[in-house]
Amino acid sequence: MNQTRIGSGHEYLRLTAEAADGGPPQFLLAELRLHGLSASVEVSHHYATGFADLAEFFQRHADDWRGWDGVRTWESIEGELKIEASHRYAHVQLRVTLQRFRHDWGNDGWTATGDLTIEPGEQLSRAAEEIKFLTG
């Protein structure tokens, strides 16, 4: 079992993968922990690319550590995990949304959203490298 933790202290997004038959993971467990909030959901891989786009999303931010304009978004193929990244005040702000869908008897599931602030240098580079290893 491999995992990475993005954030610091008691506030973080943890991604955990178990490779099936030694190959790349088909699912990630995404856990969002913030003061007063704890949520987790299983995230499905893209059938053609796996989680390569997630690794590229974080690498792009590590490469652009000095900043970028606007908000960049990554969303899993089934919408269980969405990450919006912006560069503000010399930090990277991640808005993380976890969703679990249940379409039965009027119960549509749940959504949890929270913000994480990380350092654009070493902390972001480490996250990009760990996600590449985790999803490779």
N, C-alpha and C positions, 0 to 999 in steps of 0.2 A: 504494500500500500504506500503510495506516494502522496505528499500533500505540500501545499504552499499556503502561506498566511500573508495577506496583504493588509497593512495597517500597523497599528502599534498599541501596546498596552492591552486593554480589555476591549478595544474596538477594532474589529477586523472582519475581512472576508477570507474564509478558509476554503480552499478547493482541494478535494481529496479524490484520487483516482485509484482504481484497482484495474490493472491490465488483465484482459482476458486472454488466456493462453499465451502469455508473453508478448502479445501485440499491443497496439495502442488502445487506450481506454475507449469504451463505448459510452460510458457515463461518468460524470463528475458529481460528487456531492458538494453543493455550494451551501456554506453556512455563514450567515451574517449575524455578527454579535456586536451590539451597540448598547450603551447604557439604557437599560430598560427594555431591550428588544433582543430576541433570539429567534431566528427562523432558519430553516434549512429546506432544501429541495434537491431532487435528483435531476440533473441536466443531461439531456440526450445529445449525442454527437451528431454532426452532419454526416449523412451516409456516404458522401463522396470525399469530403476533406477532413473528417474527424474534428479536431479542435484546433487545426492549424490557423484558422482565422482569429481565434482568441489569442494565440501566441503572437501572431502578427500585430494585433491590436495593441498589446502591451509593448512590443518591440518598437513600434512606431512612436509611442510616447517616450520611451527611453531615448530613442534617437533624437527626438525633438524636445529634450529636457529643458531647453532654454525658454520654451513656450510656444503656443500656437493660439490662433484665434478661434473662437466659437466652441462648440461642443461636438465631440466625436463619440459615436455610439456603436456598441457591439451588442447583439442580441442573439441568443441561442435559437436554433431552428424552430423549436416548439414554444419559444417565448418564456421559458421558466426562469431565465437569468438575463438581465439587461444591465449593462454598465455604460454610463455616460461619463465621459472624462472632459474636464476643462482645466485650463491653466490659469490660476488666479493668485495674485499677490505672492508670486514666487513659490507657489505650491501647486500640487495636482489635487484637484477635487474629484472624487469618484462618487457618483450617485448610483447606488446599487439597488436594483429591484429584483426581488424573488417573487415568483408566482406559482401557485399550485392550482390547477384547473380541475374542477369536478362539475360535470354537467349532468346532474341528476336531481330531480325533485326540487328545483329552484335553488340548489346550493351550487354556486358558481366557483367555490374555492376561496382562496385568500391571496392578498398581495401585501408584501412588506417592502418598504423603501427606506433607505438611510444613506447618510453621507459619510465618507471617509476622506481624510486629508492625509496625503503622503508627500514625502520629500521627492523632488524631481530628479535628484542625482542618484546616489547609491541605492536608496530604498526602491526607487522605480526600476533601476537596472537589475537589481536582484530579483524583483518580482517577475520581470520579463524573462530572465534566464530560467527561473524556477518553473514558470508556466510552460516554457518551451520544453524543458526536460519532462515535466509532468504529463504533457499531452502528446509527446513524441512517440 
